[in-house]
Amino acid sequence: MAINTSEFINKVDIGLKANKEFTRFYARFKLEGKVVQRVFNFIDKNWDKRTRVSKAKISLHELKESEQTLSDSITLDKISELYFDSREASNWTTELKKIYTIHIKKPLGKKKTKDIKRLHLDKLISELRKSGKSPQNANGCSPRTIKKIIVECLKPILQYAVDNDVLNKLPKFPEIKLNREKKRVEDALNKLTLLFRTINQLYEDDPFYRALFLFALYGRRWNEIRTIEWKDIDLANNSYVIRAENNKINIDQFYDLPKPIKEVLELQMSDKNELVFKSPITCRELSSPKTQIAKIRKESNIPELTMHYFRHIFVSAISTSEHISSTMLSASLGHTSLETVNKHYLSVDHQKSSENVNQVVDTILLGENNAK
């Protein structure tokens, strides 16, 4: 509620005014560019005027000390905690917390937020390039991982600190160039069709895993697959939704449901409130299906295959089609690049884009006669 300053007509001290009866006092001062305002209410106190004025001055002094201490001492750990609490609960928020804990907390967490500068960012990036936190990146994090750590996790935290007057201004962030060549998959078109045949043959009598890996083959992320529920799928209208809490841009994203996936899903309809791919053991979200991936890897003779590599194959195979623009492909995949979002997401129809992309994929996988 806004403070009605017209009530306070008596000047008591610098930054302190009182109402007509000297029972309420209005404090206002600036601290490092931040305006601090507070009302001290002594209406219920059985004090004389002199005592109320004295108490108001003491309260003003204590408020200044408190605000100065908060601004000077709040650490990055504390501001990150406040930032994550301010976000809506989602899988992406959980992932950001994990990224912060693994990569940022130890080198920067105890540092005062107001003292963080560009040199600290440069040092952190340098350390990430030298060594990672898992066997896959033991010799250094990839540019994509570094960008996720610095731009998608640390930068919003520091911006939150700026917005709350804990940090004077956002440090200039270094540009992190991605190695785009790593995304290109050799012979992607043949790999796409090979995996389609392999999945259908291996799981001919297992609609659960056939549907799961077909979702991956059509470009869906593993997190999107494992969190999708039956209520998210509309078989009648050939569509499905990746809910806001399960994607990176925190809005519901609607997509076209490919014909091969729809046919398999119709074989295993279940309770609408259940996960489509729940663990048969825990009845909760699946962990990564490593055993099944190993089977597909061996059968297809694609040793580099991972859940995310399905997506790389999909992108590389479809990006060569003259019928698919980069904007349409980006929308179909649900990319979260800030540049892509700023340029296209306000106007791009995810469902229509994915429908057009799926038509091209179905033409490749099913042949002209069976395509939509």
N, C-alpha and C positions, 0 to 999 in steps of 0.2 A: 504494500500500500504506500502511495506517495505521501511524503511529509508536507503538511500545510505550514509553510514557513511564515506565513503572515501572522500566525498566532504568537510568534516570538518577537516581541517589540523592544525588549530591554537588553542592551548590550552588557554582558557580565565580564567578559575577557576576550582576548583574541581567539576567534573561532568558537565562541560560546555566547548564546543568547538565552533569555528567559521569557516566559509568558508574563502576562500582567500581574499574576498573583505570585510569581516566582516559585511555582510548584512543578513546572515542567521546563526542561532546558534542552536547547537544540545545539548540538555540536556539529561543526563542519570544518574539515581541513583537507589538505592535499598531501599525499605521500607518494613520492616518485611518480607523479603525474596522475595518480588515482585519487578521486574524490571520495572521502569517507564521511558519511553522515550518520548521526545517531540521536535519538531522543531519550533523555533521562527523566523518568517519571517519579516524582516524589509526592504525589497527591495524597497517598495513603500514609505518609510518614508524619508522625506528630513532632515535627521539628519546627523551630522558628526560622525566619527568613535567612538569618546569617548562617545557620547550620546547613540549610538547603543549598545555599550558594557555595559554601565550602565543600560540601559533598559532590556537587556538580563539577567543580574544578578538579577534585581528586579523580572523579570518574573520567573526565576528559583526558587527564594525564595517563591513566591506566589504559584507556582505549588507544591512545597514540603509541604507547609502549607495546601493546598487544599486536597492533597492526604492523608496526615496524619489525617485530620479532618474526611474525608470520611471513612477511615479504622477504626478509633477509635469510631465513633458515629453511624454508620449505624445500625438500629434496625432490629429485626427479622421481624417486620411488613413490613419494607421497602424492605428487601431482598426477602421476600415472594412475595411481589407485583412484583418485577423484575422477580422472578422465574416464576410466573404464566403468566406474559406477554410474556415470552420466549417460553412457551408451545403452541402447536397448539390448537386452539379452539375446544373443544369437550365436550360432556356431562360429561366425566370423569374429565376433568379439572375443570368444574363447580362444580362437587361434591367435589373435593379436596379443592377448595376455600371455600365451605360451611363447610367442616370439620375443616379447619383452623380457620374460623371465630367463629365457635361454641365451639371448644375444646382447641385451642392453643393460640388464640389472647389475651385473657384476662390474662392468667397466664404468658405468655412469650413474647407477642408481643412487649412490650416497652423495653425489655431487649436488651442491645448491643449484636449483633450477636457474636462478638469475645469473649464474656464472657460466652457463653453458654457451660456448661460442663455436664458430666454424672450425677452429683447430681441433676441437674435441670430436667433431663429426669426421674430419679427415683421419684422425687417429683411429677411430672405431672402424671406419671403412678399410683402412690399411690392415688392421688386425683380422678383419673378416676375410680379406683376400688371402691372408697367409694360412689361416686354419679355420676349419668349420667345427661343428659340434656332433657330427655323425660320421660313420664309415664312408658314406657317399661323398661327403665334402671335407674329408679329413685334411686334404691339402689346400683347402681354401673354398669359401662359399662362391657359388656362381654369381654373375652379375644380376641375374633375376632374383636370387635369394637376397642379395645385398639390397637391391631396390625395395623389396618387400619390407625388409627390416628398417631401412632408413626412411623411405618415402611413405610407406603405407602404415607403419607403426609409430616410429619416433616423431616424424613431422607433425601429425595431428595432436600428439601429446604436447609438444612444445607450442603449437598454435593455441591449444586450450590454456596453457600457462599465460600466453600473451593476452588472450581474451579475458582472463581473470586477474590481469595486472600483476602477475608474479614475475613475468619476464618482460623486459622493456620492448624488445622486438625480436622477431624470428630471425635466427642466423641465416645467412645465405647458404642454401644447401648445394653441395657439389652435384654436378650432372653425373648420372650413372648410366653409361651406355650399355645396352644389351647386345649380346652376340647373337644377332638374328640368324646367322648361318646355322646355328645349332638346331634350329627348329625344322629346317628342311630335311625331309626324309627321302632318301634315294629309293626310286622305284615304288613310290607311295601308292600309286593306283593299283598295281599288282598286289601289294601287301594288303590293301583294303579288301580286295575281292578274296584273297587267300584267307584272311582272318574271318570273313563272313562265312565262307564254306567250312572252315575249321570249327567255328563256334556252333554252327548248325549241325555238323556231324557229331562232334563230341557230346553235345547236350541235346541230341534229338529227343531223348526221353526224359529230359530234365529241364522243364520250362523255367524254373527258378534261375539257374545260372545262364540259360540261353538269353533270357530277357536282360539280366544284369549286364552281360558282356556286349549285347547289342546296343544298350544305352551308351556304353563306353565307346563302341565303334562309331556311333553317331555323334561323338564329340562331347558327351557330358562328363563333367568332373566327378571324381570318386565321391567327394563330399555330397554332391547333388544326388548321386545315385543312392547312396546308403541312407539318406534322410528322407527320401520321397515316400509318401504314404498313399494308400489307395484313394483317399479323399482328394488327392491332388491330381488324379487321372480322370479325364472325361472321355471314356471310350466312345460315347455317342457322337461327340463332336471332334474326335481325333485330336485331342489336345491334352496338355498337362502343364502344371505350374511348379516352378521352383520357388518356394516361399521365401519371403524377404529374409527371414532368420537363417536361411541356409545358402544364401549367395552373398557376394561381396559388395553389392551396391544397395542392399537393404530396401529393395522394392520387389514386389511379386513379379516374376517374369514368366510369361505364358509362351509355350512352344507348341509347334506342330508335333503330333505323335506319329512317328514313322510306321508304315504298314507292317513291316516284319515284327516290330516290337508289339504293336497292338494285337496281332494274331497270337503271339505267345502269352501276353497278359490275359487274354480271354480264357486261357486254359487254366489259370490259377487265381481267379478272383477270390478275394478274402474280405474280412471285416474292414469297413471303410476307415476305421480309426487305427488300423494297424499299419506298420511299415510294410512296404512291398517286399523289401529284401531283409527282413529281420533274421537274426541268427537262429538257426534251428535248435541251438543249445541254450542260449541265454534269453531268447525272444526279444533281444534288444538290437541296437544297430550292429551291423557286421563290422569286424575289423577287416583289414585288407585281405582279400582272398588269395593269399600267396600260393597255396597248394594248387588252386585251379589255374592261376596265371602260369604256373610252372608247366602244367599239362598243355595249355595252349601254346606256350613258348616252344615246347618240345615238338608238338605235332605240326606246327607251322614253320618250324626252323627259323624263328625270328628271336635270337637269343637276347636281344636288347629290349624285348617287350616288357612294359610295365603298364599299370593302369593309366598313367598319364601319357604314355607313348601311343596308346590308341588315339588320343586327341591329336598328337603330332601327325600321325598318319592321316587322319581325317582332314586336318588343315592343309597338309601338303598335297593331298590328292585332289581336293575340291578347289583349292585356290587357283589351279591351272584352268578351270572351266571358264570359258568366255561368257557364260550366262550368269556368273556369280560375281558381284562387285565385292570389294574388300569391306565396304560398310555393311553389306548384307551378311557376309560371312561372320564379321565381328559381332553383329547383333545376334546371329544364330548361336554363337558360342557363349554369349553372355560375358564378353570381355569387360574388364574393370579398369582399363587404362584411362587415366584422367582425360587425356587428349581425345580418346574415342568417345567417352561419355559426354564431354563438353561439346563436341562437334555433332554427335549423332543421336545420343540416347533420348533426347527430348522429343525427337520426331520419328525415330525408327520403330517399326512394329516388329517386336521379337517373333511373334507367332507367324506373321506373314513371311518374314525373312527366313525363318527356319523351315517353313513349308516349301519355299522356293529352293532352298538348299537341299532339303530332303528329296525333292523331285529329281534333282540331279543325281543324288546318291542312289536312289532307287533305280534310276535308269542304268547306272553302272552295275549295281548288285543284282537286280532282278530282271534286267532286260527291258527293252522299249515297251513290250506288250503288257507287262505287269506294273509299270510305273504309273504314278497317279496322273 
